[in-house]
Amino acid sequence: MIKVRMMCVQPIEVSVDQYEHLLVRKSHARALHSRYDGNPFQTQWLQQFRQHHRKFVNYKSLFSDAQVRIDPARLKTDLSLPDFRVGGEHDLSEYLIPEETVYDLVFDPRFFNFVLVYELAFGLPDHKLGQILTADQTDVRQDDFYNTLRRLMVKERDDSIISDWASGIRDQVLEQVEEICRAERRRNGKKVASIGNNSGNITVFVDAPVSNERVKNLFLSCNANAERLLGNRTTVVENDKVHYAFFSRFHTIVSDDPRYYYRYAPIQYHIQFIWFYVRYYSEIMEVLNHHVMALNSRERIGSKRHVIDEYINKIEQLKMHNENFKLAIESDNSAVYAKIEGKWNIESSLANAQSYVSFFKDYLERAYIRKAERASQRQNHILFVISCIQILGLISIWSDYLGLSKLQSAILGADLSHQSATNWVLHFNTWLPIALFVSLIALVVFAYIKRD
């Protein structure tokens, strides 16, 4: 019997608006750091990795021991259905090892990310191995061994069918994520968490000696034929202990030494995690850029400046997390991880994300300054108009209260009977409004000439 472990890594995506809200609310993030410390992982490599590397204590399981999980017996029923038979004929349900078929929801409060990790275990009979791994109907798309297992958990399109077991797990984990996010939402009933189509990187761990060329070549050939892009194989490690082949969507590790499972599973998880969040942050920058192009108010641009600071911090943390992981895997950094990282262009993508978000921050600063200058100019224009209105009001007041009839009464009551005094006051009453009006016109002309 050949024991096979299959790991599927599925990042859960949170809507951009909600993700921004989670980043800004610091109090909630601090509370979540210790909330799930006591929850154990069921996946063996996650248990050991977190135990051995103190830097990764931020990996938290969102499921407690008391929480009821979806029974893997449901998966046995699914595997017996025609839709999930390899090559349309091979029923894998009798080969499933239910007690070793587990799943975990990994949460890292530093990034507010959620990752669903499946691990399925099978014991395949040696005498049927060739039939199972070579079965592939030419007129049916993706029903080989690798793609059949992937279709149990991963939707290619909106109308794709997944297993009832995986569907129940999806509902459970998305409800858990919604519960965490709901505490931060403001009367918004819209769902914020989702698992995207075609999201799920598969790694197959084959418990067999590398010297068994038949078994090794059967799995590697099945892996190669299951890929959409042919000829995309990278042999990461090949010696008498382990064969590590990295393709596109599927990857195969062959070794009868269980230490290589604990050694390479974290790398397979991490590369998918980093790739997803570099892409996710790039998409967020595009959404923010679209919002900024549509913004017209200084206040809204100012709010985005604050959010951009949070994204700069998160990208820096992501880079630090990536470097810490490299330190944790020691020599496997150059021997294994560097080859995979280069193939998926992770280092360059991180640098580009950091460069773009820094440029975007500078752009928002300049846009904010321009908006502030325009607001200041509008305020000056408003003050100028108010001044003009005040001058006109002063002219009106002078005309009302210093009319000739009132002036004559005032002169008579004060014994100002000299004609010269009367003429002087009449001239003053006539020319003062004219002078004020001319001054107003001069101010308008001066403002027009100096407007630039």
Secondary structure, DSSP 8 states (H G I E B T S, - for coil): -EEEEEEEEEEEEE-HHHHHHHHH-HHHHHHHHHHTTT---SSHHHHHHHHH-GGGTT-EES--TTS----THHHHHHHTSGGGSBTTTB--GGGB-GGG-EEEEEEETTTTEEEEEEEEEEEE-HHHHHHHHH---TTSSS-SHHHHHHHTT--SSTT----HHHHHHHHHHHHHHHHHHHTT-SS--S--EE--TT--EEEEEEES-TT-HHHHHHHHHHHHHH-SSTT--EEEEESSS-EEEE-SSEEEEE-S-THHHHHHHHHHHHHHHHHHHHHHHHHHHHHHHHHHHH---HHHHHHHHHHHHHHHHHHHHHHHHHHHHHHHTTTHIIIIIHHHHHHTTHHHHHHHHHHHHHHHHHHHHHHHHHHHHHHHHHHHHHHHHHHHHHHHHHHHHHHHHT-HHHHHHHHHHTT---HHHHHHHHHHHHHHHHHHHHHHHHHHHHHHHT--
